Amino acid sequence: MITLKNIVLRRGTKVVLDRASVTINPGEKVGLVGRNGAGKSSLFALLNGNLHEDGGDVSIPSQWRMAQVAQDMPETEQSATDFVIEGDTVLLAAQQEVAAAEASDDGMRMAHAYTALYDAGAHDAPARAQALILGLGFHVDELTQPVNSFSGGWRMRLQLARALMCPSDLLLLDEPTNHLDLDALVWLEAWLKRYTGTLVMISHDREFLDAITNVTLHIDNAKLVRYGGNYSTFEDMRAEQMLLQQATLAKQQEKIAHLQKFIDRFKAKASKAKQAQSRVKALERMEKIAPVLADAEFTFEFKEPLNLPNPMLSLLGADIGYPPAEDAAPGTPPTVIVRGINRSVHAGQRIGILGANGQGKSTLVKTIARDLAPIAGDLTEGKGLNIGYFAQQELDVLRPEDTPLEHMIRLAKEVIAAGRSGYVAGKEQDLRNFLGTFNFSGDMVKQPVGTMSGGEKARLVLCMIVWQRPNLLLLDEPTNHLDLSTREALSVALNEFEGTVMLVSHDRALLRSVCDEFWLVADGAVGPYDGDLDDYQRYLLDEARRAREAASASRRQVDA
């Protein structure tokens, strides 16, 4: 077992852990939670030996093998398969021993080395590595491509596959879902459920934590507090504890009253039965976790849209995809991803966009967001459509040298120059005040964005979207850099939003609480998906199994 006793851990002048103690038993799957900056990554560094305690004792069984995801971006011409195989340290050591034994010309040593190589699984190592790679969203034709040919996010998936390839007794995972789509996340969840070692994981994905963990370790006020159960169990127990603390009671009651006001207002519109069903369910959960939301770092809300065109937009016979590359030969046709889309988006809809990796979800979103033009057919926008677009790469297009205040000033000028009605020029102090509602206060409004964390950048993008008063929110993986409390705040804000929401996300808790209908992008088409998210998870696992079977068949043909 892992034992931490009276641990004192400092980072600079900050005391991260102060006489903290906890025990983790073999085979337990532990979710490590706490506010940003509470010390989760520091505790990981203590467990993997990169940091040493300033006081107290850390005990980890010496014979335990540890695996974790390397944080460096791999630079190698190795194939994806060979790179992942090298993550199996036992196999690597066995291969090195075989080479040394052969060089020594010692028959007995060679016999032992070959036996160890077989026991290490050399015969099926390529199959095991490729199953991991395919499960994490790669295509069969990418198995032999060099690691350097992939983008940063895909290379990090290969690092994750490499960590899973390593035989381990202790597996440390820090935000393993950050670079994953929902199909890869569902596969990883199933894999981790089967993992027999001890798992310690940091994640801001509620359903992922709930599905896998059976212990929750909370870093709170420099102490380690252990809770039996998954994240939802922890949340319920924590809420009960907070309700007993008189110091937070007034703030909790204020939040509950705010939520109740919205519940009452929404129930008055309950004639929209389909929308009401999912939203009231979400609100019931919001009311239950009001104490936890009261303890959140901040909450926010979307302003009432200035108008609500209906329909918001229509796609008629639309083919979508990508134009030829700039250096393509003359006459090169565009690449069509999805054909013949006939869909309309109406005021008040809450649409979750589903689809396995590579089927065209992001292409659809980029087309609606005007980043791509339809290759054929028509996209008609309602009069007064105002899209608030959160793109996966949105954090990359923020200007790193500019401050939050400079971003807001430039946005205000652009909106006014575009002649959008309903906006005031916005004095600098007004923009400062608005930034303050998103926790950008004091010197932070003049801090270069490039020096900020991913969560702070995501908060700035949300701030800029809210200020524009959109009537259609188009959100492509908005939670990638948000912690659990900020995700809850986003869920509340989206459920209070009076306009239309279109959402792509691997955060199933957000999809469940916000969306009351789904579109499926699959096999070159877009259509309604009649099942629920549980049905969709089964569909994704079936798709992943078919991909693995296709890869196995392909390997057999090559071997033959």
Phi and psi in degrees as a GROMACS rama.xvg file:
@    title "Ramachandran Plot"
@    xaxis  label "Phi"
@    yaxis  label "Psi"
@TYPE xy
-98.0711  128.275  ILE-2
-126.286  124.252  THR-3
-112.853  123.869  LEU-4
-127.69  117.172  LYS-5
52.2141  44.8304  ASN-6
-74.322  131.424  ILE-7
-114.773  126.799  VAL-8
-136.545  125.357  LEU-9
-116.137  143.824  ARG-10
-121.672  103.678  ARG-11
67.5465  -128.388  GLY-12
-89.9705  -9.01154  THR-13
-85.695  131.804  LYS-14
-87.8735  109.645  VAL-15
-81.3726  -45.051  VAL-16
-126.52  134.979  LEU-17
-127.975  100.795  ASP-18
52.3625  51.1224  ARG-19
-94.8464  141.172  ALA-20
-135.704  144.612  SER-21
-165.785  156.469  VAL-22
-125.135  134.042  THR-23
-118.322  122.955  ILE-24
-88.399  154.947  ASN-25
-57.005  136.34  PRO-26
84.5053  -5.9908  GLY-27
-74.9569  148.553  GLU-28
-112.944  109.724  LYS-29
-108.162  127.76  VAL-30
-95.6803  122.699  GLY-31
-98.8661  117.047  LEU-32
-127.401  163.122  VAL-33
156.846  161.773  GLY-34
-60.9216  158.831  ARG-35
-57.7401  131.183  ASN-36
87.9264  -0.18832  GLY-37
-72.2946  -24.8226  ALA-38
122.312  17.5662  GLY-39
-62.4733  -48.6718  LYS-40
-67.1877  -31.3606  SER-41
-66.3565  -38.8017  SER-42
-65.0808  -39.3556  LEU-43
-58.8382  -44.6215  PHE-44
-63.764  -30.904  ALA-45
-69.5514  -41.3235  LEU-46
-69.1585  -34.6519  LEU-47
-92.6344  2.42373  ASN-48
89.2012  1.18155  GLY-49
-76.1191  -19.8394  ASN-50
-126.171  154.05  LEU-51
-122.05  144.948  HIS-52
-64.7997  147.052  GLU-53
-88.3765  -11.8844  ASP-54
-168.692  158.89  GLY-55
85.9344  -169.217  GLY-56
-131.825  136.958  ASP-57
-115.753  127.592  VAL-58
-127.002  117.011  SER-59
-126.753  129.864  ILE-60
-51.0275  128.811  PRO-61
-63.7699  -26.4441  SER-62
-84.4804  -7.94771  GLN-63
-69.2278  134.489  TRP-64
-93.1629  133.797  ARG-65
-112.972  140.274  MET-66
-128.321  143.743  ALA-67
-154.771  164.36  GLN-68
-83.0189  122.661  VAL-69
-66.2258  137.931  ALA-70
-90.2963  -11.2638  GLN-71
-78.287  150.063  ASP-72
-81.6072  117.49  MET-73
-66.3705  137.539  PRO-74
-123.717  100.171  GLU-75
-159.022  151.262  THR-76
-91.0521  1.99293  GLU-77
-56.8589  151.6  GLN-78
-69.4974  158.783  SER-79
-57.0015  -42.0795  ALA-80
-64.0303  -47.6264  THR-81
-64.6328  -37.1376  ASP-82
-62.797  -42.7757  PHE-83
-71.5611  -38.1424  VAL-84
-57.1272  -37.0245  ILE-85
-66.1488  -12.1406  GLU-86
-69.4818  -19.6785  GLY-87
-78.9742  91.9297  ASP-88
-65.324  -31.228  THR-89
-66.6932  -44.799  VAL-90
-64.3781  -41.4532  LEU-91
-61.0997  -44.2136  LEU-92
-64.0899  -38.6437  ALA-93
-65.932  -40.2672  ALA-94
-64.5067  -39.4031  GLN-95
-66.2418  -36.8404  GLN-96
-68.6535  -36.7719  GLU-97
-61.6157  -45.4022  VAL-98
-60.8887  -43.0241  ALA-99
-67.9577  -39.2802  ALA-100
-65.4255  -42.2052  ALA-101
-63.9896  -37.5185  GLU-102
-69.1829  -28.4258  ALA-103
-81.2367  -15.9035  SER-104
59.4855  31.763  ASP-105
-99.824  108.64  ASP-106
-59.556  -43.6593  GLY-107
-64.565  -43.2117  MET-108
-62.7715  -40.8246  ARG-109
-63.9306  -40.1228  MET-110
-61.1769  -46.3512  ALA-111
-63.1918  -38.4377  HIS-112
-66.3911  -42.214  ALA-113
-65.7496  -38.051  TYR-114
-63.3436  -44.2782  THR-115
-63.7184  -36.6729  ALA-116
-64.6314  -41.7168  LEU-117
-65.3994  -45.03  TYR-118
-62.0152  -29.1898  ASP-119
-76.692  -5.51343  ALA-120
86.5103  31.612  GLY-121
-61.8091  -32.2282  ALA-122
-66.3999  -30.1869  HIS-123
-118.941  14.9005  ASP-124
-59.2422  -45.586  ALA-125
-59.7396  -40.0808  PRO-126
-65.1186  -42.6441  ALA-127
-64.2606  -43.3003  ARG-128
-64.6609  -42.8713  ALA-129
-69.6373  -31.7129  GLN-130
-63.1099  -40.1565  ALA-131
-65.5087  -45.1815  LEU-132
-63.1734  -46.3189  ILE-133
-65.7023  -39.3143  LEU-134
-60.407  -32.0427  GLY-135
-88.0101  13.4461  LEU-136
105.594  1.08766  GLY-137
-78.9032  160.221  PHE-138
-95.1143  160.416  HIS-139
-57.53  -40.4034  VAL-140
-73.0435  -4.28207  ASP-141
-96.0939  -6.46217  GLU-142
-61.5674  -31.9024  LEU-143
-103.419  3.75442  THR-144
-76.6945  150.385  GLN-145
-67.6867  147.119  PRO-146
-56.2381  -39.4139  VAL-147
-65.9275  -13.0753  ASN-148
-81.1431  -8.88841  SER-149
-97.0208  153.99  PHE-150
-72.5128  171.847  SER-151
-57.615  -44.9534  GLY-152
-63.0227  -37.7503  GLY-153
-73.7517  -32.931  TRP-154
-66.6889  -34.4813  ARG-155
-67.9176  -30.9357  MET-156
-63.855  -38.2781  ARG-157
-66.1114  -35.3766  LEU-158
-63.8547  -39.1283  GLN-159
-64.2866  -44.6212  LEU-160
-59.9468  -38.9202  ALA-161
-63.7668  -39.7071  ARG-162
-67.1319  -38.8617  ALA-163
-69.5777  -27.6131  LEU-164
-69.5409  -25.4354  MET-165
-76.3026  122.834  CYS-166
-61.5744  128.987  PRO-167
-146.366  153  SER-168
-100.668  -23.3475  ASP-169
-133.253  121.681  LEU-170
-116.292  122.224  LEU-171
-107.63  120.921  LEU-172
-125.459  119.835  LEU-173
-108.46  105.267  ASP-174
52.5971  58.3192  GLU-175
-68.2202  -17.2129  PRO-176
-93.992  -0.51801  THR-177
-57.1561  -36.5794  ASN-178
-103.857  16.1241  HIS-179
-106.808  146.857  LEU-180
-83.8994  173.297  ASP-181
-63.137  -35.1702  LEU-182
-66.6506  -41.5003  ASP-183
-68.6238  -36.4596  ALA-184
-63.4683  -43.711  LEU-185
-62.0489  -40.4929  VAL-186
-64.8786  -44.8966  TRP-187
-62.709  -39.5165  LEU-188
-58.6445  -45.1109  GLU-189
-64.2971  -38.899  ALA-190
-64.6236  -45.1449  TRP-191
-68.8519  -29.2757  LEU-192
-62.5016  -32.0664  LYS-193
-85.562  -13.127  ARG-194
-63.8434  131.198  TYR-195
-98.1635  -9.95904  THR-196
-82.7144  -167.201  GLY-197
-91.3079  128.935  THR-198
-117.12  130.058  LEU-199
-122.713  124.73  VAL-200
-137.111  135.25  MET-201
-100.529  126.477  ILE-202
-153.506  148.282  SER-203
-107.607  18.3475  HIS-204
-104.577  107.546  ASP-205
-57.7108  -50.9297  ARG-206
-68.0111  -33.4826  GLU-207
-62.848  -47.5178  PHE-208
-62.2088  -44.346  LEU-209
-62.186  -38.079  ASP-210
-72.7616  -28.5173  ALA-211
-108.128  -43.0538  ILE-212
-84.8539  150.338  THR-213
-124.236  3.04135  ASN-214
-140.426  139.764  VAL-215
-120.196  127.615  THR-216
-111.098  115.47  LEU-217
-105.702  123.669  HIS-218
-89.001  113.231  ILE-219
-139.648  117.554  ASP-220
53.318  45.732  ASN-221
66.9058  16.3062  ALA-222
-116.404  159.562  LYS-223
-107.314  117.586  LEU-224
-114.555  121.238  VAL-225
-95.7278  132.796  ARG-226
-123.204  132.063  TYR-227
-76.7244  126.697  GLY-228
120.411  174.186  GLY-229
-83.8905  -169.159  ASN-230
-64.4834  -41.9724  TYR-231
-63.0374  -38.6179  SER-232
-62.9088  -45.6981  THR-233
-57.7052  -45.3565  PHE-234
-61.2826  -43.4173  GLU-235
-62.5647  -45.2956  ASP-236
-65.8725  -39.6754  MET-237
-65.6617  -40.2541  ARG-238
-61.8451  -41.2064  ALA-239
-63.3381  -41.5079  GLU-240
-62.9894  -42.5625  GLN-241
-67.2753  -33.9857  MET-242
-63.1414  -25.5673  LEU-243
-82.445  -9.16552  LEU-244
-93.5784  111.758  GLN-245
-62.0112  -28.0682  GLN-246
-63.4171  -26.7605  ALA-247
-102.393  -1.96515  THR-248
-60.4089  -46.2271  LEU-249
-61.5133  -42.6171  ALA-250
-65.8016  -38.0144  LYS-251
-63.991  -46.1046  GLN-252
-63.2424  -35.9379  GLN-253
-63.1566  -42.65  GLU-254
-66.7831  -42.9996  LYS-255
-61.6086  -41.9132  ILE-256
-62.3745  -40.3361  ALA-257
-62.2125  -43.626  HIS-258
-67.4975  -40.0652  LEU-259
-64.5569  -36.3338  GLN-260
-60.3088  -43.4309  LYS-261
-68.3294  -39.7995  PHE-262
-57.4459  -46.9641  ILE-263
-61.7099  -41.8136  ASP-264
-67.0293  -38.9423  ARG-265
-72.9343  -38.8791  PHE-266
-62.5375  -24.8383  LYS-267
-67.2065  -18.7425  ALA-268
-106.35  23.0389  LYS-269
-70.3096  2.81546  ALA-270
-63.8307  -23.487  SER-271
-79.8503  74.0887  LYS-272
-58.8498  -43.356  ALA-273
-64.5334  -44.5561  LYS-274
-67.9609  -39.3815  GLN-275
-62.4861  -38.5891  ALA-276
-56.475  -51.1257  GLN-277
-75.6752  -34.9718  SER-278
-73.0281  -39.2193  ARG-279
-64.6449  -37.5904  VAL-280
-60.1149  -43.076  LYS-281
-64.523  -38.9641  ALA-282
-68.4909  -33.5845  LEU-283
-59.975  -41.0167  GLU-284
-69.911  -37.7833  ARG-285
-59.2851  -41.6391  MET-286
-64.4064  -38.4857  GLU-287
-65.9371  -37.3144  LYS-288
-98.7039  16.3666  ILE-289
-51.4649  -39.7772  ALA-290
-61.1384  -36.4327  PRO-291
-70.0952  -40.544  VAL-292
-63.7504  -34.6297  LEU-293
-62.9566  -28.0552  ALA-294
-88.792  -2.24493  ASP-295
-66.8339  158.573  ALA-296
-68.3069  -32.9483  GLU-297
-163.521  159.084  PHE-298
-129.41  160.108  THR-299
-151.309  173.337  PHE-300
-146.635  151.864  GLU-301
-84.2536  135.979  PHE-302
-68.9468  154.669  LYS-303
-62.0157  129.364  GLU-304
-58.8254  150.081  PRO-305
-70.324  -29.0885  LEU-306
-156.197  164.548  ASN-307
-133.46  85.5705  LEU-308
-62.1728  146.644  PRO-309
-142.847  114.427  ASN-310
-72.608  157.726  PRO-311
-67.0192  -46.5473  MET-312
-160.74  160.041  LEU-313
-137.146  138.441  SER-314
-111.21  122.992  LEU-315
-125.583  111.773  LEU-316
58.4148  33.256  GLY-317
-84.8546  130.403  ALA-318
-102.634  132.96  ASP-319
-125.51  153.803  ILE-320
168.05  -145.417  GLY-321
-127.655  139.855  TYR-322
-69.3809  164.761  PRO-323
-60.0316  150.441  PRO-324
-62.5002  154.619  ALA-325
-58.9897  -33.5004  GLU-326
-94.3082  11.7053  ASP-327
-71.3279  154.417  ALA-328
-65.3514  147.789  ALA-329
-55.443  139.422  PRO-330
86.9914  -1.91483  GLY-331
-64.0575  125.826  THR-332
-75.0476  157.727  PRO-333
-67.7128  160.772  PRO-334
-93.2991  113.664  THR-335
-92.1796  125.901  VAL-336
-98.7897  -44.0025  ILE-337
-131.917  136.972  VAL-338
-117.229  152.045  ARG-339
59.3173  45.8051  GLY-340
-79.3005  127.388  ILE-341
-128.5  89.0781  ASN-342
-141.521  147.765  ARG-343
-122.421  149.24  SER-344
-116.862  124.207  VAL-345
-109.851  161.751  HIS-346
-59.7374  132.645  ALA-347
87.4308  -6.47042  GLY-348
-69.205  151.187  GLN-349
-126.929  99.7968  ARG-350
-110.305  124.317  ILE-351
-96.0068  128.544  GLY-352
-99.1505  116.037  ILE-353
-109.2  159.818  LEU-354
159.53  140.728  GLY-355
-64.9035  161.386  ALA-356
-55.622  133.319  ASN-357
85.5298  1.79072  GLY-358
-84.6386  -17.3169  GLN-359
123.054  13.4086  GLY-360
-57.7799  -52.7964  LYS-361
-65.4729  -32.9298  SER-362
-62.5647  -42.606  THR-363
-62.4988  -46.3775  LEU-364
-62.1149  -44.7561  VAL-365
-64.3739  -32.2924  LYS-366
-69.0319  -44.9674  THR-367
-64.3583  -33.9521  ILE-368
-79.3496  -0.82131  ALA-369
76.8315  8.04377  ARG-370
-73.6478  -28.2911  ASP-371
-126.18  142.888  LEU-372
-91.4564  146.451  ALA-373
-58.8978  140.899  PRO-374
-75.3347  -32.7707  ILE-375
-150.511  163.605  ALA-376
78.8857  -168.087  GLY-377
-126.679  142.598  ASP-378
-120.049  111.837  LEU-379
-108.466  126.428  THR-380
-98.2584  142.685  GLU-381
-68.9693  152.367  GLY-382
-65.2553  126.128  LYS-383
88.0892  11.2924  GLY-384
-61.4646  128.923  LEU-385
-130.929  105.215  ASN-386
-91.0418  128.62  ILE-387
-100.339  107.765  GLY-388
-110.428  120.024  TYR-389
-108.733  105.288  PHE-390
-92.9482  152.669  ALA-391
-54.8373  -37.8505  GLN-392
-93.3574  11.0828  GLN-393
-57.4108  -36.8158  GLU-394
-65.0234  -27.2657  LEU-395
-74.9138  -25.4926  ASP-396
-90.5108  -5.78278  VAL-397
-62.6668  144.362  LEU-398
-83.5925  111.863  ARG-399
-62.654  -27.7848  PRO-400
-84.1004  -13.9932  GLU-401
-89.4908  158.376  ASP-402
-94.8327  164.996  THR-403
-55.1032  -39.9349  PRO-404
-64.1244  -42.0802  LEU-405
-65.1358  -37.0114  GLU-406
-61.5237  -43.3173  HIS-407
-69.3487  -39.4824  MET-408
-62.9126  -44.6257  ILE-409
-64.2442  -40.4025  ARG-410
-62.5234  -43.7343  LEU-411
-60.2094  -41.7382  ALA-412
-65.0693  -40.4636  LYS-413
-64.8729  -42.1256  GLU-414
-64.5752  -43.4829  VAL-415
-68.3697  -40.4932  ILE-416
-63.7162  -31.7074  ALA-417
-76.3304  -8.09601  ALA-418
73.6889  25.4606  GLY-419
-70.4609  133.123  ARG-420
-79.8193  158.432  SER-421
92.2795  2.18893  GLY-422
-111.322  145.06  TYR-423
-99.0732  158.44  VAL-424
-56.5169  -35.6278  ALA-425
81.2381  96.1882  GLY-426
-67.4227  158.586  LYS-427
-57.4833  -38.6277  GLU-428
-65.9778  -35.758  GLN-429
-63.543  -40.7319  ASP-430
-67.7952  -37.9835  LEU-431
-60.6914  -44.9081  ARG-432
-62.1565  -40.0865  ASN-433
-66.6316  -42.0432  PHE-434
-59.818  -34.8467  LEU-435
-62.0278  -30.9002  GLY-436
-69.3184  -14.9753  THR-437
-108.257  24.3277  PHE-438
68.4135  24.421  ASN-439
-105.139  93.1971  PHE-440
-128.851  165.674  SER-441
58.8431  -132.806  GLY-442
-70.4111  -16.5017  ASP-443
-62.9038  -29.3532  MET-444
-67.1254  -16.9506  VAL-445
-115.014  18.6862  LYS-446
-90.2639  131.853  GLN-447
-57.0837  133.483  PRO-448
-60.8054  -31.3141  VAL-449
-61.5478  -20.0789  GLY-450
-92.2429  -0.360778  THR-451
-91.5447  160.568  MET-452
-74.5219  165.808  SER-453
-59.4554  -38.1622  GLY-454
-65.7265  -39.0932  GLY-455
-67.6964  -38.9145  GLU-456
-64.1262  -43.3714  LYS-457
-61.4694  -38.3824  ALA-458
-64.4594  -37.0391  ARG-459
-65.9576  -41.8603  LEU-460
-61.6713  -43.4543  VAL-461
-60.5807  -41.2984  LEU-462
-59.045  -44.6811  CYS-463
-66.7704  -36.6056  MET-464
-66.8914  -46.8347  ILE-465
-60.4856  -40.731  VAL-466
-61.065  -29.1634  TRP-467
-81.2012  -4.34531  GLN-468
52.3664  58.4906  ARG-469
-69.75  158.381  PRO-470
-107.575  -11.5832  ASN-471
-128.822  118.563  LEU-472
-96.2994  119.929  LEU-473
-114.129  103.392  LEU-474
-116.974  115.189  LEU-475
-109.724  102.369  ASP-476
52.2819  61.1294  GLU-477
-74.9098  -13.8317  PRO-478
-98.5443  2.31722  THR-479
-51.5187  -36.2789  ASN-480
-114.925  14.785  HIS-481
-99.0644  139.411  LEU-482
-79.0608  175.931  ASP-483
-61.6387  -42.5944  LEU-484
-67.4809  -35.6308  SER-485
-71.5473  -33.9847  THR-486
-62.8148  -40.139  ARG-487
-62.8035  -42.0087  GLU-488
-62.0566  -40.2391  ALA-489
-64.359  -41.6427  LEU-490
-60.7524  -44.2862  SER-491
-61.2601  -47.0826  VAL-492
-61.9237  -40.9187  ALA-493
-67.5704  -35.4493  LEU-494
-72.7116  -22.9772  ASN-495
-87.746  -14.1329  GLU-496
-65.6218  132.942  PHE-497
-85.0515  -12.7161  GLU-498
-91.8448  -151.712  GLY-499
-106.288  143.728  THR-500
-123.67  131.13  VAL-501
-122.455  123.751  MET-502
-131.152  126.587  LEU-503
-109.777  123.495  VAL-504
-158.704  147.235  SER-505
-93.6465  3.23476  HIS-506
-88.5652  99.5613  ASP-507
-67.4183  -30.7569  ARG-508
-62.236  -40.0469  ALA-509
-67.9864  -43.9471  LEU-510
-59.9295  -44.0658  LEU-511
-64.3562  -41.2761  ARG-512
-79.4307  -22.135  SER-513
-104.92  -42.1713  VAL-514
-92.8672  139.332  CYS-515
-116.407  2.87175  ASP-516
-153.342  158.733  GLU-517
-130.601  145.057  PHE-518
-108.281  142.116  TRP-519
-112.953  124.222  LEU-520
-99.5557  110.196  VAL-521
-159.263  145.433  ALA-522
53.5292  39.4578  ASP-523
74.7119  18.6268  GLY-524
-142.994  162.72  ALA-525
-123.577  126.395  VAL-526
-150.122  171.422  GLY-527
-68.6956  145.751  PRO-528
-110.575  117.445  TYR-529
-85.1047  -17.3267  ASP-530
-81.5167  -178.322  GLY-531
-103.128  -175.02  ASP-532
-66.5179  -29.6452  LEU-533
-66.3405  -41.2542  ASP-534
-61.5411  -41.1562  ASP-535
-65.9942  -37.9614  TYR-536
-60.7932  -41.9085  GLN-537
-64.1482  -39.3189  ARG-538
-60.9674  -43.4606  TYR-539
-65.6732  -41.0294  LEU-540
-65.0417  -37.0695  LEU-541
-64.5772  -41.3639  ASP-542
-62.8618  -41.7956  GLU-543
-64.6487  -39.2481  ALA-544
-64.7668  -40.6421  ARG-545
-63.2348  -37.7448  ARG-546
-64.8739  -41.4167  ALA-547
-65.721  -39.4253  ARG-548
-65.6033  -38.0498  GLU-549
-64.4655  -39.8608  ALA-550
-65.2606  -40.4412  ALA-551
-63.8615  -42.3662  SER-552
-63.6655  -39.2436  ALA-553
-64.2096  -40.6262  SER-554
-65.0283  -39.3454  ARG-555
-64.127  -37.7743  ARG-556
-65.334  -40.8027  GLN-557
-65.062  -43.7643  VAL-558
-64.4846  -34.3334  ASP-559
